[in-house]
Amino acid sequence: MIIISLFFLTIAPIQAVRLGIKTGVNLSKASFSWNTLNPDNFTGFQVGPIMEFHLPIIGLGMDAAILYSEQGFKLDEESQETQSIDLPVNLKYKIKLLNIIGVYGTAGPYASFRISGDNFSIADINDQFKYKTFGAGLNFGFGVEILKHLQVGANYQLSLTDDYSVKDYSVKMKTWSVTATYFF
């Protein structure tokens, strides 16, 4: 039965590839490698094209996007922010309820290429934290799809690499996003 199922999955035609625009609000916070600092949240945004496809019947598919994203944190009344191009690739499972609404869950890796950012200093450390030009991590998300064209969701982005570093200290970003995606 498993071999037959795998056979049908490999020869099953992929439903139409859908293209769309994704936009959202980012709420990010820094996680320092030492716990003496308590940074505040930073609000940014994300926007960019997205592509999605699904296998028929079983609801399993993938999505991939190219997103311009702002992230950062506030420390001592000053905002530290970075702008990046994020490339998330997610496995997506969608369940349709009736034919007008559906729910979905996503999970997958992302790569982040920073195009600008703020370096910063902390009084206890006599050197500047410099933002890294490359980052990677994991995405986890869920949401609803309405009328086959609009998806509204929430996403958690967990950085697995250091976003800032100096000496033996590092800073990693953790970001929640609320997004809306329109598929053409």
Secondary structure, DSSP 4 states (H G I P E B T S, - for coil): -HHHHHHHHHHSPPPPPEEEEEEEEEEEEEEESSSS--PBPEEEEEEEEEEEEE-TTT-EEEEEE-EEEEEEEEETTEEEEEEEEEEEEEEEEEEEETTTEEEEEEEEEEEEEEEEE--EEETTEEEEEEE-SEEEEEEEEEEEEETTTEEEEEEEEEE-S-SEEETTEEEEEEEEEEEEEEE-
